[in-house]
Amino acid sequence: MKSFDKLNRYFQELEEQDKFSGVVLITQGDAQLYAGAYGYASRPWKIPNTLDTRFDTASITKLFTSVAMLQLIDRGAFGFDTGVIDFLGLEGTAISRDVTVFHLLTHLSGIGDDCEEEDGEVYEDLWKTKANYSVTETADFLPQFVHKPANFPPGQRCRYCNCAWILLGLMIEQVTGMTYRDTVRQNIFARAGMARSDFFHMDRVQEDVAEGADPIEDDDGRIVGWKKNIYSFPPVGSPDAGAHVTAGDLDCFLRAVKAGELLSPELTEAFFTPQVRDREIDDWVRWYSYGLWFYVDQSGKVVCCQKEGINAGVSGMIRHFPEQDINVVILSNMESGAWKPVWKIHELIVDNH
């Protein structure tokens, strides 16, 4: 598309201003429309990012958990109406017995999160009083949220909840008899052709893995240093965040799901269909599905669906435009990296169709 011709210069300018470090991939069907890598995978050693660099995906990981759950629903291991507390044996916690798999997958559960980001809490602050390296298995997260009061009864309204995916991950482990990470490796990464994706420990040396860092600014907005994110979240990915992927692998994943390679026709359609209305945002109405969220215009047309992720030293987005069959993948090892660029590209795609 000619509209993408100026994108490289746009990203070069962001790179020169230290406002973007990461990779960008735009595809349409089997065709690659644009690809670029910018900034440093290792800022101290000035090692540049490439299209083969693996990035922490933060909450984009929830898509892999969602598809793993839907695969188990396809198998009949449980249903959308399965009660989570009875299934997991978590009686005596603050989580309502009425919470179901559907509630968890669509942010309707109302359960207390370990970090209430909608109330202004910062996830990084959790690790000021607890060693982040002590949380490596799915069950390790439970003490952080299971006794917190609910925000509302299940099904009453939407509220984004990270720890809902921890409960989903525990259900996956109970049914499969494998760790969550091994289940995703076997049933998602391998089947979708995501050969370079995995869950990497921060304390292990790994090739081609971007290191997260964010600028430290003075009162005048000048960058005076950089802060690494090694104490900002657990040291290895979990059901709610932290898988490492390349941009190409993430594109392959969404196209494999859409092609029906990972789910039944019924659940493939459901995955790409808005399920629960969330709220109005500017000229859009946001809806949730099973991991994805959708931007729907005032006429009711789905303009795009997406999943984003953000953490200290991490930001990313995969956005799909169904009418054009275009995927946009942006992965950054900066917390602020992905947001302005994705809307720049969004305008190019929408305005030119």
Legacy VTK file of the C-alpha trace (Angstrom):
# vtk DataFile Version 3.0
C-alpha trace
ASCII
DATASET POLYDATA
POINTS 353 float
0.000 0.000 0.000
1.400 3.367 -1.011
0.025 4.837 2.209
2.751 2.948 4.110
5.641 4.429 2.106
6.317 7.146 4.697
6.097 4.884 7.719
9.806 4.076 7.802
10.708 7.732 8.143
8.048 8.149 10.826
9.556 5.342 12.905
13.094 6.542 12.287
12.142 9.921 13.731
10.623 8.262 16.800
13.761 6.154 17.161
16.008 9.234 16.923
13.944 10.902 19.686
14.152 7.753 21.884
10.367 7.406 21.688
10.238 3.997 20.024
12.267 0.838 20.313
10.800 -2.294 18.809
9.421 -3.879 15.661
6.469 -3.301 13.358
4.832 -5.811 11.024
1.798 -5.257 8.791
0.365 -8.114 6.755
-2.616 -8.655 4.493
-3.422 -12.301 4.038
-0.142 -13.942 3.005
1.390 -10.652 1.855
3.741 -8.537 3.927
2.876 -4.868 3.549
5.454 -3.403 5.917
8.170 -4.563 8.292
10.716 -2.608 10.286
12.940 -2.881 13.358
14.105 0.101 15.404
16.014 0.913 18.561
17.955 -1.424 20.795
17.264 -4.920 22.070
20.032 -4.191 24.592
20.438 -0.500 25.259
23.658 -0.785 27.337
25.396 -2.767 24.581
23.725 -0.934 21.668
22.516 -4.198 20.115
19.773 -3.338 17.618
16.338 -4.903 17.461
15.634 -7.099 14.446
12.535 -8.795 13.116
13.810 -11.994 14.783
13.978 -10.385 18.238
11.676 -11.953 20.830
9.668 -9.459 22.912
7.789 -9.800 26.173
4.129 -9.498 25.195
2.676 -8.576 28.621
-1.111 -9.115 28.466
-1.147 -10.243 24.831
-0.314 -13.593 26.466
-3.967 -13.771 27.548
-4.852 -14.657 23.946
-2.850 -17.874 24.230
-4.588 -18.705 27.513
-7.990 -17.979 25.980
-7.400 -20.261 23.011
-6.042 -23.012 25.288
-9.247 -22.765 27.352
-11.452 -22.825 24.271
-9.627 -25.929 23.052
-10.563 -27.648 26.315
-14.177 -26.512 25.917
-14.075 -28.025 22.417
-12.926 -31.279 24.051
-15.807 -31.185 26.547
-13.520 -30.848 29.588
-15.854 -28.141 30.893
-18.251 -25.511 29.567
-18.638 -21.763 29.634
-21.051 -22.233 32.552
-18.660 -24.291 34.686
-18.328 -22.876 38.182
-14.729 -21.906 38.809
-14.576 -22.202 42.605
-16.029 -25.710 42.794
-13.865 -26.858 39.885
-10.642 -25.586 41.484
-11.577 -26.295 45.097
-11.067 -22.689 46.184
-13.845 -22.611 48.760
-13.306 -20.171 51.612
-11.934 -17.415 49.416
-13.552 -14.078 48.561
-14.377 -15.279 45.051
-18.079 -15.867 44.477
-19.257 -19.422 43.746
-21.294 -17.890 40.924
-18.184 -17.005 38.882
-18.054 -19.098 35.706
-15.574 -19.663 32.899
-17.579 -17.248 30.748
-17.248 -14.528 33.379
-13.481 -14.986 33.540
-13.021 -14.938 29.760
-15.096 -11.782 29.269
-13.998 -9.653 32.260
-17.397 -10.073 33.936
-16.170 -11.897 37.042
-15.892 -8.873 39.326
-13.191 -10.591 41.372
-10.606 -8.483 43.167
-7.413 -8.150 41.131
-3.920 -8.281 42.602
-3.440 -4.785 41.198
-6.544 -2.641 40.726
-5.232 -0.642 37.788
-8.605 0.990 37.166
-8.235 2.545 40.628
-4.772 3.884 39.841
-2.693 1.120 41.434
0.617 0.301 39.733
1.514 -3.334 39.096
5.206 -2.644 39.614
4.472 -1.635 43.225
3.440 -5.207 44.128
7.090 -6.183 44.174
8.229 -3.558 46.657
7.201 -5.829 49.535
7.362 -9.244 47.843
10.266 -10.721 45.893
9.223 -10.978 42.258
11.471 -14.021 41.799
9.286 -15.949 44.305
6.356 -16.053 41.851
7.135 -18.565 39.136
4.210 -21.017 39.083
0.550 -20.282 38.396
-0.562 -21.114 41.946
2.008 -18.666 43.361
-0.295 -15.796 42.359
-3.266 -16.963 44.453
-2.348 -15.272 47.777
-2.201 -11.934 45.969
-5.918 -11.817 45.144
-8.165 -14.668 46.337
-9.035 -12.964 49.632
-9.557 -9.492 48.185
-13.178 -8.249 48.200
-15.064 -8.459 44.935
-15.624 -5.285 42.939
-19.159 -6.365 41.988
-21.232 -9.551 41.664
-20.324 -11.682 38.635
-22.068 -10.686 35.436
-23.085 -7.244 36.686
-20.617 -5.270 34.527
-17.212 -5.365 32.836
-13.940 -4.632 34.576
-10.604 -5.722 33.163
-9.096 -8.342 35.460
-5.634 -9.854 35.103
-6.092 -12.493 37.789
-9.107 -13.984 36.023
-6.523 -15.453 33.671
-4.605 -16.948 36.583
-7.727 -18.939 37.460
-8.105 -19.970 33.815
-4.491 -21.116 33.823
-5.098 -23.240 36.923
-8.069 -24.872 35.221
-5.875 -25.644 32.195
-3.275 -27.260 34.452
-5.853 -29.338 36.320
-7.370 -30.764 33.127
-4.191 -31.330 31.115
-1.946 -32.520 33.939
0.782 -30.295 32.478
2.083 -26.893 33.444
0.342 -23.976 31.801
3.492 -23.109 29.883
3.942 -26.619 28.504
0.304 -26.701 27.412
0.729 -23.482 25.451
4.007 -24.676 23.948
2.384 -27.901 22.753
-1.114 -26.806 21.768
-0.610 -23.177 20.701
2.969 -22.388 19.729
3.727 -25.684 17.977
0.379 -25.944 16.186
0.426 -22.312 15.008
3.994 -22.525 13.694
5.337 -20.123 16.315
8.810 -21.655 16.256
10.592 -18.791 18.027
8.064 -18.189 20.810
8.475 -19.374 24.391
8.441 -18.406 28.081
11.865 -17.153 29.123
13.224 -16.667 32.640
14.717 -13.217 33.233
17.578 -14.778 35.221
18.684 -17.017 32.330
20.732 -15.995 29.318
18.562 -16.165 26.206
19.411 -15.310 22.629
17.536 -12.625 20.729
15.389 -11.494 23.671
14.810 -7.761 24.055
15.594 -6.151 27.413
12.933 -3.756 28.676
13.929 -0.215 29.654
12.134 3.097 30.097
13.528 6.645 30.039
14.149 8.613 33.223
13.303 12.257 32.595
14.127 15.450 34.449
11.585 18.188 35.211
12.028 19.604 31.705
11.307 16.279 30.011
14.917 15.592 29.049
16.087 11.978 29.243
18.772 11.689 31.908
18.963 7.905 32.161
17.204 4.591 31.617
15.518 2.243 34.068
15.474 -1.525 33.501
12.348 -3.522 34.341
13.889 -6.595 35.966
12.122 -5.961 39.310
8.778 -4.957 37.805
6.998 -8.300 37.364
7.568 -12.041 37.875
10.668 -13.490 36.204
8.829 -15.820 33.813
5.541 -15.629 31.932
2.219 -16.790 33.375
-1.363 -17.215 32.100
-1.996 -13.464 32.280
1.272 -12.062 30.880
4.865 -12.542 29.867
5.206 -14.906 26.890
7.964 -13.896 24.475
7.249 -13.856 20.743
8.482 -12.399 17.483
6.216 -10.150 15.457
6.004 -12.819 12.757
4.985 -15.502 15.232
2.231 -13.311 16.678
0.888 -12.661 13.191
0.981 -16.429 12.512
-0.954 -17.103 15.703
-3.906 -14.862 14.891
-4.069 -16.076 11.314
-3.958 -19.703 12.480
-6.872 -19.068 14.831
-8.863 -17.311 12.132
-8.176 -20.125 9.653
-9.712 -22.621 12.086
-6.428 -24.419 12.730
-6.651 -24.238 16.541
-10.380 -24.279 17.348
-13.636 -25.783 16.083
-15.598 -23.722 13.534
-18.099 -22.744 16.238
-15.506 -21.461 18.703
-13.412 -19.890 15.950
-16.432 -17.793 15.019
-17.151 -17.014 18.677
-13.551 -15.908 19.268
-13.867 -13.286 16.533
-17.383 -12.176 17.546
-18.091 -9.454 20.152
-19.667 -11.117 23.183
-20.066 -8.497 25.914
-20.503 -4.743 25.592
-18.050 -2.818 27.750
-18.222 0.965 27.274
-18.238 3.852 24.816
-14.831 5.348 23.984
-14.962 8.485 21.822
-16.781 7.442 18.638
-16.483 3.734 19.366
-18.198 1.132 21.481
-15.783 -1.381 22.992
-16.866 -4.983 23.268
-15.062 -7.992 24.725
-14.821 -11.469 23.324
-12.714 -14.317 24.714
-9.466 -12.389 24.995
-9.895 -9.942 22.124
-11.647 -6.649 22.391
-13.467 -4.960 19.528
-13.923 -1.405 18.344
-17.444 -1.137 16.925
-18.616 2.048 15.186
-21.980 3.731 15.669
-23.482 1.734 12.808
-22.590 -1.525 14.559
-19.734 -2.488 12.217
-16.587 -4.015 13.711
-13.780 -1.762 12.535
-11.029 -3.750 14.255
-10.309 -6.175 17.049
-7.168 -6.277 19.124
-5.220 -7.319 22.165
-2.685 -5.051 23.762
-0.163 -5.455 26.532
1.641 -3.009 28.780
4.077 -3.256 31.629
7.229 -1.496 32.734
9.594 -1.754 29.777
6.966 -3.513 27.652
4.198 -2.495 25.267
2.627 -4.311 22.370
-0.420 -4.673 20.203
-1.892 -6.969 17.622
-4.776 -5.310 15.798
-6.851 -7.028 13.108
-8.970 -5.207 10.530
-11.489 -7.822 9.318
-12.790 -5.874 6.322
-9.286 -5.539 4.864
-7.844 -8.753 6.372
-4.942 -6.692 7.690
-2.954 -7.501 10.833
-0.854 -4.855 12.563
1.729 -6.090 15.064
3.765 -3.662 17.156
6.086 -4.977 19.864
8.217 -2.626 21.930
10.668 -2.918 24.818
9.475 0.460 26.112
6.292 0.997 28.131
5.220 3.945 25.957
6.411 2.565 22.639
3.352 1.068 20.961
0.507 3.495 21.548
1.010 6.457 19.199
2.315 4.316 16.324
-0.642 1.939 16.327
-3.079 4.818 15.909
-0.920 6.344 13.184
-1.158 3.069 11.278
-4.859 2.723 12.116
-5.561 6.068 10.430
-3.636 5.015 7.328
-5.610 1.790 6.998
-9.061 3.204 7.730
-8.606 6.404 5.706
-7.411 4.478 2.653
-10.344 2.090 2.616
LINES 1 354
353 0 1 2 3 4 5 6 7 8 9 10 11 12 13 14 15 16 17 18 19 20 21 22 23 24 25 26 27 28 29 30 31 32 33 34 35 36 37 38 39 40 41 42 43 44 45 46 47 48 49 50 51 52 53 54 55 56 57 58 59 60 61 62 63 64 65 66 67 68 69 70 71 72 73 74 75 76 77 78 79 80 81 82 83 84 85 86 87 88 89 90 91 92 93 94 95 96 97 98 99 100 101 102 103 104 105 106 107 108 109 110 111 112 113 114 115 116 117 118 119 120 121 122 123 124 125 126 127 128 129 130 131 132 133 134 135 136 137 138 139 140 141 142 143 144 145 146 147 148 149 150 151 152 153 154 155 156 157 158 159 160 161 162 163 164 165 166 167 168 169 170 171 172 173 174 175 176 177 178 179 180 181 182 183 184 185 186 187 188 189 190 191 192 193 194 195 196 197 198 199 200 201 202 203 204 205 206 207 208 209 210 211 212 213 214 215 216 217 218 219 220 221 222 223 224 225 226 227 228 229 230 231 232 233 234 235 236 237 238 239 240 241 242 243 244 245 246 247 248 249 250 251 252 253 254 255 256 257 258 259 260 261 262 263 264 265 266 267 268 269 270 271 272 273 274 275 276 277 278 279 280 281 282 283 284 285 286 287 288 289 290 291 292 293 294 295 296 297 298 299 300 301 302 303 304 305 306 307 308 309 310 311 312 313 314 315 316 317 318 319 320 321 322 323 324 325 326 327 328 329 330 331 332 333 334 335 336 337 338 339 340 341 342 343 344 345 346 347 348 349 350 351 352
